[in-house]
Amino acid sequence: MLRALRREPGFYRRLWVLALPIVLQNIITTSLGFADTFMVGLLGNAEMAAVPAANVPIFIIAFTRMGRKFFAKTLVTVTAMTVFLSVVPIVQVVDDTVAACVVGGIVSGAGIGIILRMASSGGGLDVVGVLLTKWRRDFSVGKVYLICFAACGAMLNMLAGRLRNR
């Protein structure tokens, strides 16, 4: 069994170099997802209902730029994710917050990878990432996530600093 894991020298080092940015991006995404859920959870019902409405212009762009097939797959994916996230119970797998972020990042990264591999998207930043990848080959969906969430993290940090100084 271990013989199957043997590769040429340097293979696992190259694999780690490729995997590290994806793992870091997923950790950041999951961490900011927790912050986003906490912040949106503090809002009222009307504000929470308006959050998914932000996807409507992105869905229109997906339909016009990426085609009907991509749009239909994205719509099915977003609907399925919404239904499954509503139905599947939340189970605490690990007690440590950092470990939970790592596990959540790995699982969500694998899910996003499968969705993108099937020529679909999860809506939102996935569509923006796919469009930018189509426009310029040096872009990737992971880079779009990393840039957007880094910008959001910086803004949240500035906002927290302002609130602390009051």
N, C-alpha and C positions, 0 to 999 in steps of 0.2 A: 504494500500500500504506500509506503513512504517513497518507493522508487518512482511512483507516478508524480510525486511532487518535485523531483529533481529536475532542474532546468539548467541552461547554460549559465556560466558565471555572469553575474551582474543583472540577471533577469529580475530577481526580487527587489533589487535596489531601484531599477527603472520602474517597476510596478509601484513601489512605495512613493516614488517621486510623482507619479501620475495620480495616485490615490490620495495623497496628503491634501492637495487643495480641495478635492471633492469632500473629504471628511471635514475639513475646517469650515467649508461653506455650509455643509449640513448642520454642523454644530452651531454656527452663527444663525442659520435660518431657524433652527429649533428654539434657540434661546430668544431670538427676537419674536418668534411666534408666541412664546410664553408671555413676553412683555405685551405684545399686541393683544392677546386674548385678555390679559389682565386689564389693559387700558380700555378696550372696547367693552369689556364686562362692566366697567364703571358707568358706562353710558346708559341711557334709557332704552326702552324697546324700539322707539322710532329711529333712534340713531343706529342701533344695532341692525335694524332692518335695512338701513340705507347702505351698509357696508357692501353687500353683494351687488348693489346697483352700480358700483364702480366698475364691475366687469362688463357691463353692457357695451360701452364703446369699444372695449377690447374685443368682444365677440363680433361686433360689426366689422372691425378691421380684419379679424381672422376670416370672416366670410368673404370679404372683398379681395383680400390679398393672398390668402392661402387656399381658397377653394372650398367647395361644398363638402367634399369628403373630409377634409381636415376639420371643418366647422362641425360637421355631424359627429365625428369621433370625439372632439373636444366637448361638445354638449353632452354626449353620453357619459364621458369620463367625469365631468363636473357633477352631473346628476348622480352617478353611482357613488362618487366620493361623498357627496352630501348625505345620501341615504345611508351608506355604511357608517359614516361617522356619527350619524344620529342613532343608529340601531345598535352598533357594537358598544358594549359597556367599556368604560374606562377602568383599566386594571393597572395598579401600581406594580411595575416589574422590579424596580430597584428603589432603594430608599435615598440614595445619594443623588443630589440635584445634578451634579456634573455628569455622573454616569448616566442619568436619565437623558440628559442632553445628547450624550454620545450615542446611546442606543436609539433615541428618537431620530437623530441625524442620519444614522446608518440606515434605519428602516425607511425613513422618508426619502432619502437619496436613492435607495434601491427602487422604491415605488415610482419616483419621478423618472428614473432611468428607464424603467419598463414602459412607462407611459410615453416617453419621448421616442423610445425605440419602436413602438408600434405606430409611429407617425400621428400621434395625438398630442394633446397637452392638457394640463390641469387648469387652464385658464389663467388670467392675470399675467404675471411675469413670465410664465412659460411661453405664452404667445409672443410677447415682446422679444424674448430670447430667440425663439425660432425665426421671427421676422428679421432680427439683426443678424442671425447666422446666415440667412438666405441673402441678405444684403452684402455682408462682409464675412469672408471665410475665417478671419482671425477672431471673431466673436464666438461665444458659446453661451448656452443657457446658464451654465454655472457662473460665468463671469458676470452676466447680467444680474443674477441673484446676489453675488458677492458685492458688486458695486452698489446696488440699490439698498441692500441691508446694511452695508457699511455707512452709507449716507444717512439712513434712518437711525442707526445707532449713534452716529455723531450728533444728529439733531436731538435725539432723546437725551443724550449726555448734556448738551447745551441747555435744553429745557429743564432738566433736573437741577443743573447748576443755578439757573435763574430762580427756580422755585425755592432752592435751599437758601439763597441770599435774601429772600423777602423777610 
